[in-house]
Amino acid sequence: MAGSDWGHQSWFQFESWRCHWRCTGATDRPALVLLHGFGASSGHWR
């Protein structure tokens, strides 16, 4: 990813959890789904 292109992002509610998702990269390539635990987010790594 070049520069500040962080793709599309939004939030959704799952039971009592507020969850964040982000979609970025080439749409003509296979998808890669990464799941992680609590306490960090992609915003921490910018």
VENUR-V560958 format. One record per helix or strand of 2 or more residues. SS is the DSSP state (H for helix, E for strand). FROM is the first residue (numbers start at 0). LEN is the number of residues. If there is no record, write none. Layout:
SS;FROM;LEN + SS;FROM;LEN
This chain:
E;7;7 + E;16;7 + H;41;4
